[in-house]
Amino acid sequence: MRKTRWTNVRESAIRAFFFTCGILTVLVLLGIFATLVATAVPAFRDITPSEFLLKTNWDPTSPEKAEYGILSMVVSTLMVTGGALLLAVPIGIGVASYLSDVAHWRVREILKPVVEILAGIPSVVVGFLGIVLFGPLIAKVFHTGHGLNAANGSVLLAIMALPTIISISEDALSAVPAAYGEASLALGASRWQTLVRVKLPAGLSGIIAATMLGMGRAIGETMTVLMATGNARSFPHGFLESVRTMTSGIAIELGEVPYYTTHYYALFAIGLVLFVMTFAVNMAADVVLRKYQEKER
Amino acid sequence: MNPENLQVKIKAENLDFYYGANRALKNVTIECFDKKVTAIIGPSGCGKSTFIRTLNRMNDVIPGTRLEGKILIDGADIHAPDVDVVDLRRRVGMVFQKPNPFPKSIFDNIAYGLRINGMKNKRKIEEVVERSLRGAALWEEVKDRLNDNAFSLSGGQQQRLCIARALAVEPEVILFDEPCSAIDPIATAKVEDLIEHLKTRYTVVIVTHNMQQAARVSDYTAFMMLGELVEFDRTEKIFTNPANKLTEDYITGRFG
């Protein structure tokens, strides 16, 4: 059959269409990054980068002297995220081990989708839980006036990061060849020893990647922490203090800030720093995952 | 069937095994003698791997399986309620069809069995690692690279590493489940030499697809078909003058 000119045109049109679709995601990412950079840079006409990153005081609307230090917010973000991981990683690995190693297959068939549904709960609902459930609980247990603090945020973010951590860790553990487990059992190892000394090390890179993806989820979360952490602007000295993370800082102020002021630009600069942080975490997760896949081959 | 009055190490009595409703072993009764090599031959799906895996209760990990009958090792029922399956597997080692070293160093692969049993003395571990590797005729090839990953070894070397790993915990019985089906002829010859050697200290049971291999390495041979034990006798007898027509047809290559 001879190719007509029309077929040629159609072929290249289709090719162009799919190429556009593919390239679009890259363009969107670059567009966001460019906007962010372009809007963030003017902030540094009035603020020095070291002042911005290393000072703890954030008070852009002060009548005497506006201050633009984001260190308190960065530390708050890291604290809340770190606390969340401290809770979510051990539990997540435990659940993943249970699902892949202990649970009856019927239990697993039910539990895995349930875990994945957990990932779909809107963050505002989780935040609501923080206000009405965990907040009063924390206040009661630690005798603080209220429970809107970093610990509360950590608990909620842990809940939100868990599905990712469980799901990907479980995949990693299930991908460990059954032959490793059999070899270990045949040597007289108990199931616990087999899990801890053979399966978890063999699935470690997957588990690390899961942790980092969970961290990426936690670090960028806004609504939950905005609702549950109290939003105090001071530098945090412990998990029982109210904190304001970078995300909630942006969310609170961006609605009311006068456009094209230093304050406005500075909020975008916070966004840029956050973007760089999440980007670094995701890159690290990607590198670890790739290494993992290479080893599997 | 015990002409030489040998000591019975393993005895299976009226053994039935089910995968769900599927009966994979039918009333198997067999004795394996101490410090002898017993080969199990038979066509694919005859239950020989299932049988060998009952001997260290590796089938326990497969859900939906059921066993009836008895397996005695040194006269003691291995399914008795007071038997610790972990301890049983320490006494009855196993080498699998495909070499399955851990993704660890050569040294750590051998040391694994010692460490899980609580051995901490570094000198002692090194000693056992060397002895086990020598026992598996692998020491000379790997002694300068004990810290390399086990996957850097060839398939045949990996299989000998797995044998060394099994030796390290000093079992009484070693089960081989088609140990040469995934390695080349030269490596196979080495493993066979090794088995020949191992029977001076251990009771060996080997499942094999390869009849020549059974003839070469074993003292006794069991022929199984469709889950039943058809014939069990001295290897020479099975291969020169089998009593059963089915056995004769199988070893002369008329089927299988």
Interface residues (C-beta under 8 A of the other chain):
Chain A: H104 W105 P177 A179 Y180 G181 E182 A183 S184 L185 A186 L187 G188 A189 S190 Q193 R197 V198 P201 A202 K295
Chain B: N56 M58 V61 P63 V86 D87 R89 R90 R91 G93 M94 F96 K98 N100 P101 F102 P103 K104 Y112 G113 R115 I116 N117 C162 R165 A166 V169
